[in-house]
Amino acid sequence: MEAILAPKDCSQWVQVEGVVKRVAYENGGVTLCIQVGEYPLPVELPRNAHFGTKPALPSYLLEHRVRVQVVAATQFNDQRQMSGRMLYLPGLEFLTEMDAEMASARRRRKHENRLGAGT
């Protein structure tokens, strides 16, 4: 976890694993708050990364363990001091659900829905 907070990782790809605690509309897109140990980390998905203009929140991820591959960015305060970390997730394809049974059931439902729709 400390490696993610290090300034040397700014603008670098990092991998984070934790539990999704919050999913909300923020900053023109969707933000997931992932709890990594004692640290809550905001993970931002841009509006058009996976969703349309007003995306459906991926609330099915709440309280589930995930692994994300994100780009780490540093937040600065008015005195140009590092004040936090923001993680940018290009799309949900960079997120892995760690609960294999849950992920498998979701894929199966998606497949069944496609078959039912005739696609």
N, C-alpha and C positions, 0 to 999 in steps of 0.2 A: 504494500500500500504506500509506503513512504516513497517508493520510486515514482509513483504517479504524481505525487506532490512536488517532486524535484523540478526546478526550473529547466534543467537540461532536457526534459521530455516535452517541452513546448513545441507544438506543431509536429509531433511525432505520433505514429500509430502505437497505441498501447492496448493491452487486453485486460479487462476488468471482469471479475466475477462477484456477484452479490445478489441481494434480494430486492425486487422491485417493490418500493413502498408507496409510490405515488405516481399517477399518470395524469397530466393536465395540459390544457392549452396554454402556452406561454411563448412570448417572443415570435409570434407569427407561425409557430409550429407546435409540435408536441414535445413535452419534456417528461422524461422518466426520472424519478429519483431512485437511485440504486444505493442501498445500504451495503457498504463494504466495511465489515468490522464495525467500528464505532463511527465511521465517517459516512454521512449521506452525500452522494455525488450526483449532481444534475447531469443528465445525458439528454442532449437536444437533438431532435430529428427535424430537419428543415421541412417546411410545408409540403414541398413537391417531391420529397425523397421517396415516399411510399404512398402517400395519400393524395387526395384531390385538394381542392381549395379549403374546404372545411373537413378535415379528416375525422374518421371515426376513431375514438380513443382505443388503443389496444389494452383495454382494462382487464382482459383475460390474463395479463401478465402479473397483475397485482399479487403480492405475497409469494411469488414464484422465483426460484433461483435461476439466474441467467448469466451468460457470458457474452460480453460485447467487445467488439474490436472497434475502437474509436480513435479519433484524433484529439489529443489533449491540447487545450489552450489555457493560457494564463490570464487571469483577471487581475487588473491593477486598480488601485485606489487613486485619488487625486494627487497624492504625493509620489506616484509612480512606484509604489511598493506592491509586491505580490499580495493580493488579498484573497485569492481563491483559484479554483480550477473549474473549467467548463469542459465537458467532454462532448464531442460532436459525432453522432452516429449517422452515416450517410443514408442508411435505409435498414429496414428490419431484416434484410438478408445478412447483415453483419451482427445479428443477435442470435444466440443459440440458447434454447430452453434446456436447462440442465435436468429437468424432470422428464426423462425419456418417455415415460408412459403418457404423460399429459401431451407432449409434443406429437407422439404417434397418434393419439386419439384425435387431435385437431387436424392432422394431415388426412386421416381417414374420413372425417366428416367433410372436409373440403372436397375430397375426391368424390364422395357420395353425392354432395350437392351439385358438382359438375355433371355427374352422370344423370342426376335427376333433371337437370336443366337441358340435357341433350347435347352437351358439348364434349 
